[in-house]
């Protein structure tokens, strides 16, 4: 995460489901938070726990995704914990 005045930029290493980006934005204390996928590498889809329950190719392990069901929560928490060091 990078902070530029009132703007926080969050780069995630894959394709997050929209709910994850919205959670990061909602929990950020920066007036404006921009969440970008496909930054800092590519680990695959970051699906919500509900999506894992429903199934589908985004949540199956393979070349398209190399993360588990717990990855989305860890991703959100990591993004928000780095925001503390940026003063968010």
N, C-alpha and C positions, 0 to 999 in steps of 0.2 A: 504494500500500500504506500502511496505517495500522497502527501498533503501539500496543496498549493493554495494558500489562503483559505477560502471557504469551500474549496473543492478537494474531495478525496478521490483518488484513482486506485481502483482495486483490479489487479490482473490475476486471473485464475488460469491454471494450467490444463484447460480442457473446455468442454461444453457444459456449463451448469444449466440445470433446469431453471426456468424463470423464477420459481418459488425461492430458490437459494439466493439469487441476485436481489430479489425483493426483500428478503430477510436481512441481508447485509445492509441494504439501503435503509431499512426501517430502524435497525439497531445502531447505525452509525450516528454519531453526534455532529458530524460535519453537515452544514446546511445543504450541501450538494455532494452526492456520492455517485460516481460512475463505475459500474462493474463491467469489466470486459473479459470475455472468454478467449481461449486460444492464445493466451499470453504466458510467457515463462514456461514453454514446453507444452506437451500434450499427453495427458494420462487417460483421456477418454471422456465419456459422459459422466457427469456428476448428477445422479438421479436422487430424488427424494425417497425417504423410507416407504412412502405410500406407493411410489412407482415400482419399487422392488417387490412389494407385495402383489402388485398387479401383473408383473412380468413384462416381457417384451425384449427386443434386441438391445435396447439401450442399457439394460440392467444385466445382461449376460456378459460374462467375462470372455474376452476375445481381443482381436486387434483393434476393435472399435472402443473398447473400454477395459482398462486394467485396474479398476478400483472396486472395492466392495461396498456393501450397503452402508457401512459406517462412514464412508469417505465424505459424504455430503455434510454431515454434522461437523466433522473434523475440519473440513474446508472453511465452513462459515466461522467456526471458532478461531481458526488460525488467522483468518482475514481480520476479524474483530480484535484479536489480541495484538496484532501488529498495529492496529489503529491506536491502541493505547500509547505505544511508543512514539506515535506521530502526533499525540496530543488531541485525538478525536474524542 
